[in-house]
Amino acid sequence: MKNFLMLLGVFTIAVFIPLGIILGIWSGILPQSLQVAIGLTGVVLAAGFIIGGNIYMMWSDIKTGRYSKKKK
């Protein structure tokens, strides 16, 4: 049952909420200011995810010494 509830949660976050927002924008139900706020939030989250992921990968490479010059 726990796995099923987790599956429903993932579907809700990944499919139903974005679909509802897109359909609300398409049908004109959502006010324009809310549409702009949703768009800006999406851009900021996407940029944060990309930049944060790159910084994490660089930090991981530095931590493991991947690019350090090893003297033989």
N, CA, C and O of each residue as an XYZ file, in Angstrom:
288
protein
N       0.825     -1.199      0.000
C       0.000      0.000      0.000
C       0.866      1.259      0.000
O       0.532      2.258     -0.638
N       1.995      1.195      0.732
C       2.878      2.350      0.805
C       3.444      2.678     -0.571
O       3.523      3.846     -0.952
N       3.844      1.634     -1.328
C       4.376      1.861     -2.664
C       3.326      2.458     -3.592
O       3.639      3.311     -4.422
N       2.092      2.013     -3.451
C       1.009      2.549     -4.282
C       0.772      4.024     -3.988
O       0.549      4.812     -4.907
N       0.816      4.403     -2.721
C       0.634      5.810     -2.365
C       1.798      6.662     -2.863
O       1.604      7.807     -3.271
N       3.004      6.103     -2.828
C       4.149      6.827     -3.376
C       3.997      7.000     -4.884
O       4.325      8.058     -5.420
N       3.502      5.972     -5.572
C       3.256      6.053     -7.005
C       2.218      7.129     -7.309
O       2.400      7.914     -8.241
N       1.149      7.176     -6.547
C       0.135      8.216     -6.751
C       0.706      9.610     -6.503
O       0.371     10.557     -7.215
N       1.558      9.736     -5.504
C       2.187     11.020     -5.228
C       3.084     11.477     -6.362
O       3.083     12.650     -6.735
N       3.847     10.542     -6.906
C       4.720     10.888     -8.035
C       3.890     11.281     -9.245
O       4.203     12.265     -9.914
N       2.835     10.528     -9.538
C       1.973     10.882    -10.662
C       1.323     12.240    -10.463
O       1.203     13.020    -11.408
N       0.907     12.523     -9.244
C       0.273     13.808     -8.966
C       1.241     14.950     -9.201
O       0.889     15.947     -9.830
N       2.463     14.810     -8.698
C       3.441     15.882     -8.841
C       3.949     15.989    -10.269
O       4.113     17.095    -10.783
N       4.200     14.855    -10.919
C       4.846     14.869    -12.218
C       3.881     15.005    -13.387
O       4.277     15.477    -14.453
N       2.625     14.601    -13.215
C       1.706     14.578    -14.354
C       0.497     15.474    -14.131
O       0.242     16.371    -14.934
N      -0.243     15.251    -13.068
C      -1.545     15.894    -12.927
C      -1.455     17.392    -12.640
O      -2.219     18.171    -13.210
N      -0.544     17.804    -11.777
C      -0.419     19.234    -11.474
C       0.076     20.019    -12.690
O      -0.528     21.036    -13.031
N       1.169     19.579    -13.369
C       1.572     20.310    -14.575
C       0.500     20.306    -15.669
O       0.300     21.312    -16.350
N      -0.184     19.176    -15.832
C      -1.249     19.110    -16.839
C      -2.379     20.077    -16.497
O      -2.920     20.740    -17.382
N      -2.735     20.158    -15.224
C      -3.771     21.105    -14.807
C      -3.361     22.547    -15.044
O      -4.182     23.366    -15.458
N      -2.097     22.865    -14.785
C      -1.609     24.221    -15.023
C      -1.621     24.536    -16.515
O      -2.062     25.610    -16.922
N      -1.136     23.599    -17.328
C      -1.111     23.828    -18.782
C      -2.523     23.981    -19.327
O      -2.777     24.871    -20.139
N      -3.440     23.132    -18.896
C      -4.829     23.257    -19.365
C      -5.481     24.539    -18.853
O      -6.293     25.143    -19.553
N      -5.131     24.957    -17.636
C      -5.666     26.218    -17.121
C      -5.179     27.415    -17.905
O      -5.940     28.352    -18.145
N      -3.922     27.395    -18.307
C      -3.379     28.481    -19.129
C      -4.013     28.445    -20.513
O      -4.414     29.481    -21.043
N      -4.105     27.252    -21.098
C      -4.653     27.109    -22.449
C      -6.115     27.551    -22.520
O      -6.530     28.193    -23.485
N      -6.883     27.207    -21.503
C      -8.310     27.543    -21.538
C      -8.598     28.957    -21.045
O      -9.728     29.431    -21.168
N      -7.603     29.635    -20.494
C      -7.794     31.015    -20.044
C      -8.409     31.119    -18.660
O      -8.883     32.193    -18.289
N      -8.418     30.052    -17.890
C      -8.997     30.077    -16.547
C      -8.081     30.805    -15.567
O      -8.544     31.584    -14.733
N      -6.782     30.545    -15.675
C      -5.837     31.166    -14.747
C      -5.596     32.629    -15.128
O      -5.489     32.942    -16.313
N      -5.509     33.518    -14.154
C      -5.206     34.914    -14.469
C      -3.782     35.061    -15.016
O      -2.914     34.229    -14.749
N      -3.559     36.118    -15.774
C      -2.276     36.296    -16.437
C      -1.130     36.439    -15.443
O      -0.035     35.934    -15.692
N      -1.359     37.105    -14.340
C      -0.284     37.268    -13.360
C       0.152     35.917    -12.788
O       1.337     35.697    -12.539
N      -0.802     35.024    -12.583
C      -0.470     33.687    -12.091
C       0.281     32.897    -13.157
O       1.181     32.122    -12.833
N      -0.075     33.084    -14.407
C       0.639     32.420    -15.495
C       2.091     32.867    -15.541
O       2.991     32.045    -15.715
N       2.322     34.158    -15.387
C       3.685     34.691    -15.389
C       4.458     34.153    -14.193
O       5.621     33.773    -14.330
N       3.836     34.116    -13.036
C       4.509     33.609    -11.839
C       4.869     32.131    -11.993
O       5.955     31.716    -11.588
N       3.982     31.345    -12.565
C       4.257     29.922    -12.786
C       5.409     29.764    -13.775
O       6.292     28.930    -13.570
N       5.408     30.546    -14.830
C       6.481     30.474    -15.820
C       7.825     30.860    -15.233
O       8.825     30.182    -15.465
N       7.854     31.954    -14.467
C       9.109     32.384    -13.847
C       9.607     31.364    -12.826
O      10.807     31.104    -12.735
N       8.696     30.797    -12.071
C       9.081     29.776    -11.101
C       9.687     28.565    -11.806
O      10.678     28.004    -11.339
N       9.097     28.165    -12.919
C       9.636     27.048    -13.684
C      11.031     27.325    -14.214
O      11.904     26.459    -14.163
N      11.240     28.531    -14.721
C      12.556     28.897    -15.245
C      13.590     28.919    -14.127
O      14.699     28.411    -14.296
N      13.236     29.505    -12.986
C      14.172     29.583    -11.857
C      14.499     28.184    -11.337
O      15.659     27.884    -11.057
N      13.492     27.332    -11.208
C      13.751     25.968    -10.731
C      14.609     25.174    -11.719
O      15.497     24.426    -11.311
N      14.342     25.336    -13.017
C      15.139     24.626    -14.016
C      16.587     25.103    -13.986
O      17.510     24.290    -14.023
N      16.791     26.424    -13.918
C      18.151     26.959    -13.860
C      18.859     26.510    -12.583
O      20.034     26.147    -12.618
N      18.151     26.534    -11.466
C      18.741     26.080    -10.208
C      19.115     24.613    -10.250
O      20.157     24.221     -9.725
N      18.277     23.800    -10.869
C      18.561     22.378    -10.984
C      19.796     22.137    -11.847
O      20.653     21.324    -11.503
N      19.882     22.847    -12.968
C      21.017     22.673    -13.878
C      22.307     23.168    -13.226
O      23.311     22.457    -13.218
N      22.284     24.375    -12.684
C      23.479     24.949    -12.068
C      23.881     24.150    -10.827
O      25.058     23.845    -10.637
N      22.918     23.819     -9.996
C      23.209     23.036     -8.797
C      23.769     21.664     -9.139
O      24.692     21.197     -8.473
N      23.238     21.016    -10.151
C      23.750     19.717    -10.566
C      25.175     19.801    -11.074
O      26.003     18.942    -10.771
N      25.460     20.845    -11.854
C      26.826     21.016    -12.354
C      27.807     21.290    -11.220
O      28.911     20.744    -11.208
N      27.414     22.124    -10.277
C      28.287     22.416     -9.140
C      28.512     21.155     -8.312
O      29.630     20.898     -7.864
N      27.472     20.381     -8.108
C      27.616     19.128     -7.354
C      28.573     18.174     -8.060
O      29.420     17.556     -7.414
N      28.446     18.049     -9.379
C      29.333     17.147    -10.121
C      30.776     17.643    -10.080
O      31.698     16.840     -9.937
N      30.985     18.961    -10.204
C      32.345     19.494    -10.109
C      32.925     19.252     -8.717
O      34.088     18.868     -8.588
N      32.125     19.475     -7.681
C      32.575     19.252     -6.304
C      32.930     17.786     -6.099
O      33.917     17.471     -5.435
N      32.133     16.893     -6.663
C      32.404     15.471     -6.544
C      33.726     15.108     -7.228
O      34.509     14.319     -6.699
N      33.965     15.690     -8.407
C      35.226     15.428     -9.110
C      36.419     15.963     -8.321
O      37.452     15.299     -8.237
N      36.287     17.143     -7.749
C      37.378     17.717     -6.965
C      37.618     16.878     -5.714
O      38.762     16.615     -5.344
N      36.545     16.467     -5.073
C      36.657     15.681     -3.841
C      37.360     14.345     -4.078
O      38.162     13.906     -3.254
N      37.060     13.707     -5.196
C      37.677     12.409     -5.483
C      39.054     12.544     -6.112
O      39.754     11.545     -6.274
N      39.459     13.761     -6.471
C      40.764     13.982     -7.078
C      40.844     13.529     -8.515
O      41.906     13.110     -8.973
N      39.766     13.602     -9.219
C      39.733     13.111    -10.592
C      40.700     13.851    -11.505
O      41.328     13.232    -12.363
N      40.830     15.149    -11.340
C      41.662     15.936    -12.237
C      42.993     16.363    -11.595
O      43.692     17.225    -12.127
N      43.327     15.772    -10.484
C      44.594     16.137     -9.863
C      45.752     15.466    -10.600
O      45.632     14.337    -11.076
N      46.863     16.175    -10.684
C      48.038     15.614    -11.353
C      48.765     14.731    -10.343
O      49.264     15.201     -9.321
N      48.808     13.464    -10.654
C      49.438     12.507     -9.769
C      50.868     12.273    -10.250
O      51.095     11.948    -11.416
N      51.814     12.437     -9.356
C      53.214     12.218     -9.707
C      53.531     10.738     -9.550
O      53.237     10.117     -8.529
N      54.131     10.204    -10.585
C      54.456      8.770    -10.563
C      55.905      8.557    -10.264
O      56.361      7.415    -10.205
